[in-house]
Amino acid sequence: MKSKFILLSIIIIIVIIIIIIMLIEVREENQLKEEAFKMAEIFSKNPEAKEAIDFANKNSELFTDGLIKIVGDNNQNNSQREIAALFLATKKDKRAFETFIKCLDSSNDAIRTFAARGLGNIGDKKAVKNLCEAWSLETTNCKWEDKIYSHTVILEIAIALVRLGDKKAVPFFLKTYNNDDRIFNLISAIALYGILKEDIYLNVIKDVLQSNDPFRVKIIFMLEDICNKNNKDTIIHLLRKCLNDDNPEIRRVTKITLGNIGKLGTSPNSNKNWR
């Protein structure tokens, strides 16, 4: 009887020790999550903050979770949300997917831009429906007041849809391809070429690149974004002709774009400071 009591006491002590260890681990995990959010906030205020960068290097997943929380919180400072969204947009972390989907309907143009870019980089075709709806809101439905900045948003939506390569987007682009808005028309032509690879849209791109259209710089950068193994040679051929353009800015961005295309496989959007 005494031996049974001792054995039971030992088992109870072991169970208590295990529970204590588990509680300590949970507390430490919660503390680390709180620190991760704090570091994400510091980073979103100053992306060069060393303590935040060091933490991110050691605790990448928790740091990413903190950034996702900031982006998804409408009560957060807009500037901080934008910085966090821009950083997340360069990643391919599927945990940000739902947050980016919701952000497509944000009243903040920059948040919508980075959300579209992030969805394109994540590469999940479940985003096609939402991106097509966002395209309509930015173009035919004209939901947003700042139409000029909206051009930047639709660039990213178009690039994302081309990357996803789903032909469900084609009817949406065809509608705006015949739009009176010149920029909507050009972006739609590039997107349609990126998805369908048809000469009719390639010829539109050729005509613009051979003109003095002020939108040529963005078109050149966009060609980099839709470049893949199936159209790489055609796009390189188009761009090489721009190396002799009379406009020095066109020559400069063409050289940058050709350099980036030459090393496809680096992180997407790495040189898109023009956006």
TAHULIN-V613908 format. One record per helix or strand. SS is the DSSP state (~ for helix, > for strand). FROM is the first residue (numbers start at 0). LEN is the number of residues. If there is no record, write none. Layout:
BEGIN
ss->{SS;SS}
from->{FROM;FROM}
len->{LEN;LEN}
END
This chain:
BEGIN
ss->{~;~;~;~;~;~;~;~;~;~;~;~;~;~}
from->{1;49;59;77;93;108;124;146;166;181;198;215;231;247}
len->{44;9;13;12;10;14;14;18;11;15;11;11;11;15}
END
